Amino acid sequence: MIKSMTGFGRGETVTDEYKISVEMKAVNHRYLDLSIKMPKKFNFFEAGIRNLLKNYIQRGKVDVYISYEDYTENKLCLKYNSALAAEYMDYFAKMEEQFGIQNDIKVSALSRCPEVLTMEEAAEDEQQMWKLLSENIEEAAKRFVDSRVMEGENLKTDLLGKLTFMTGLVEFIEERSPRILSEYRAKLENKVAELLAGTAIDENRIATEVTIFADKICVDEETVRLRNHMENTRTELETGGSIGRKLDFIAQEMNREANTILSKANDLEISDKAIALKTEIEKVREQIQNIE
């Protein structure tokens, strides 16, 4: 199967505690260009996200959007600084001895001393957070690939249709070319007969002129190469995979052969078909730009 480089995918998980969503969209690009926008708390996972996505995507400019909403209250925990509490008690004892007053400190009073008890945000479980994030990224990536495959099949059908049409143009050129020689020979003989006014025609001279003309307009090599290129394109489309770059190179070669045919054309009908062939090849190249 072949894949388009345009696609969209989404993965989302919603619970009573949180909502996490991942969206992906892509357009054409020569290489893989990943742009990831996400909350700061996920920055630590960026390398892992990129490596994960490379398992699903080879080419394209891909934008990834990750959002996270926490529906719980701030996850806070109480922290007890025992070393600081002991230091407070040491100083209270010294104050009792220095000033001769009773040390009446109780636990409730000690707990109110600065920094003995503090509220801190609970640390996230990175392993659990990555599991949650990676599951949604994979879900989005799979849907993203599915959309690319669906569009890729449409591209394949369209390209195969264009190749069939191009094959018909090449067949016409191949059939028309020999008739051009016959027509040229007939015209040449008629012209010479008029000029010589009944004098015998030198058949060798006529044959030589026809041979020179045939060499100038012969497009056999070009049509053979065109057929090979078109067959290679069909094979690659049926084989599938990441074939975009290879097909683009083949299309360039097809365009080169069509240009040569047009430059050699000494016949209006062949010129028209060669122009139609070039036009169709350009359409093929445009479509190939969408293939991964």
N, C-alpha and C positions, 0 to 999 in steps of 0.2 A: 504494500500500500504506500501511497505517497501522501505527504502532508502539506497543507498550505502554511504559509508563514503568518497568516492572520488567524486569530483565534481568541476565544474568551473562556475563562473558567472561574468557578467560585466554589469555595468551601466555607462552611459555617457551622459552629457549634454554639447552642444557646442553652444555658441551665439557669437555675435560680440564683446562682452565684456569679456567673460571668457570661459574656458573649464575646466570641472571637470569630472574626471573618477574614477571609483571604480572597482577593480578587486578582485575576491576571488577564492582561490583554496584550496583543502583540501586532506589530506591523512589519513590513519587509526590512531586512537589513542584511548586509553581506556576511556579517559574523553574528555571534551571540552577544547581545548587549543587554545586561540585566540592570534594571533600575528598581530598587526596593525602598518603599516608604513604609515606616513602621514606628510604633512607640519606642521611646528610648529604652524601656525595660527589655526590649528584644534585641538591642544592638549586639549583645554578646553572641547571639545566634546567627549573625549575618553570614559568616563563612559556611556554617552548616546549611543554611537556606540555599546559598548559591550552589553548593555541591549537590544538594538534593535535587534542585531544579535541572541541573545539567544531565541528570539521568533521563529527563523527559524531553529536553529541548536542545537542539543543535545550532539552530540559526534563528535570527529575528531580533527585533528590538522589543523587549518584553518589559512591561511595567507591572510591578507587583505592589499591591496595596494591602497592608495588614492593619486591622483595627482591633482594639481590645477594650472592653468595658467591664469594670468590676462592680457588681451589684451589692457586694457586702460592705459593711462599715470598714473603716480603715483597720487593717489587720495589725493590731498593736499587742505588745506583750510587756509585762512588768519585769524590770531588771533590778536586782538587788546587788548593791556594791558593798560586799562584806568587808573589804579592806578599808574602805572609807568609813564605814560604821565603826570599825575597831579603832580607827584613828580618832574619831569623835570621842569615843569612850575613854581613850587614853588622855585626851585633853581635859575631859570633864573630871577625871580623877585628879589630874594635876591642879585644876582649878579648885577642887574640894580641899586639897592639901594646902594650896597656897593661901586661900582666903578663909579657910576654916569654916566652910559652909557645907551643909549636907548635899550629897549628890543624889538628887531625887529623880534622875532621868529614868523614864519608863520607855518601853518599846514604842508606844504611840508617839512619844515626843521625839525619840530617835529617828523614827521613820519619816518625820517631817523635816529633818535636817536636809539641806540642799544636796542633791545628787545621790542620796542613800537609796532611794527608790525612784526609778525613772521609767517613763513609758517610751518604748521604741517600736518602730514598725517591724513586724515579723519578717524575717528573711524568706524570700520565695524559694520554693523547692525547684531548682533549676532542671532537674531531671524530669519532674512531672510537667513543668512548663514546656520543655522541649517536646515531650511526647504529645502534649495537647497541640502545640504549634505545628509540629511536623505532620500530624494526622490531617490537619486542615489544609496544609500546603499540598500534601499528596492528593487529597480529594480535589482541590482546585486544579492541580496539574493534570490529573487524569481527565477531568472534564474539558480542560483546555486542549489536551491532545485529541480527545474525541471530536471537538469542534474543528480542529485542524484536519483530521482525517476525513471528516464529512466534506469539508470544502475541497480537500485534496482530490477526492473522488470526482467531484464536479469538474475540477480542473483537468483531470485525466480524461474524462469523457469529452470535454471540449477540445483538448489537444489531439486526441485520436481522430476526432472529426476533421480537424484542420489538416492533419497529416493525410487523411484519405483524399481530401480536396486537392492538396498539393501533389499527391501521386497522380491524380487525373491530369493536372497541368503538365507534369513531366511526361506522361504518356503521350499527350498531344504533341509536345515538342519533338519527342522521339519519332512519332509517326509523320510529322510534317517535314522534318529535316530532309529525308531522302527525296521527297517530292520537289523540294526547292531546287535540288541539283538537276532533276529532269526538266523542270521548267526553265532553268537557266540555260541548259544545253540547247533546248528547243529555241529559245529566244536568240541565243548566240548563232545558231545555225541559220535561222531566218535572216538575222541581220547581215551575216557574211554573204548569204545568197543574194541578198539585195545589192550589196556593194559589188560583188563579183559579176553580177548580171549573167548568169549561166555558166561561168567558169567553174571548173571542178573545185570542190571544197577539200582542203587539206585536213583529213580526219585527225591526223596526229596533232596538228596545231589546236584543233578544237578540243581534243582530249586533254592536251596540256593545260589549256585555259580552264577547263572544267575542274581539273585536278587542283590547280592553284586556288580556284574559288572554293572548292570543297574544303581545302585545308583551312581557309580563312573562317569559314562558317561552321566547321565541325564542332559539335558540342557533346559528342559521345562520352568523352571523359567526364565532363561536368555532370551530365545526367546520371551516369553510373555512380559517381560519388554522392550525388544528391540522394539517389535511392538508398545507398548504404547509410547515409546520415539519418534518413527518415526511418529506416529499419532499426537502426541503433536507438533512436529516440523511442520507438514503439517498445523495444525490448526493455529499455530502462524504465519506462512507465509501467510495464507489466511487472517488472522485478520489484520496483518500489525502493523505499529507503530514502536517505538524504541525497537526492540526485540533482538538486537545483543547480549547483555549480557546473556539474558535468553537462547537463542539458543546455545551459547557457553557452558553454563552449561549442557544443555541437551546432546550436542555432547560428552562432557566428560563422561557422564553416559553411553551413547551408546558404547563408546570405552571401558569402564570398562566391560560391558557385553560381548563384542566381545572377550576381553582378556580371560574372564572366559571360554567361549565356546572353544576357542583355547586350553586352558590348559587342558580341559576335553576330547578333541577330541582323540579318539582312532581308527580313521579311516582316511585314506588318503583323501578321497573325502570331508569329513567334514572339515578336516584341510585346504584344498585348499580353500573351500568356506569361512571359518573363516578368513583366511589371506586376501582374496579378500574383505571381509566385513570390516576388519580393515583398509585396504588401502582406501576404499571408504569413510569411516568415517573420515579419515585424510583429504581427499579432501573436505569433507563437512565442517570440522572445519576451513580449510584455507579460504573457501568462506565466512563462517560466520564472520570471522574477518573483512570483508569488509562491514558488515551491521551495520547501525547506531543503 
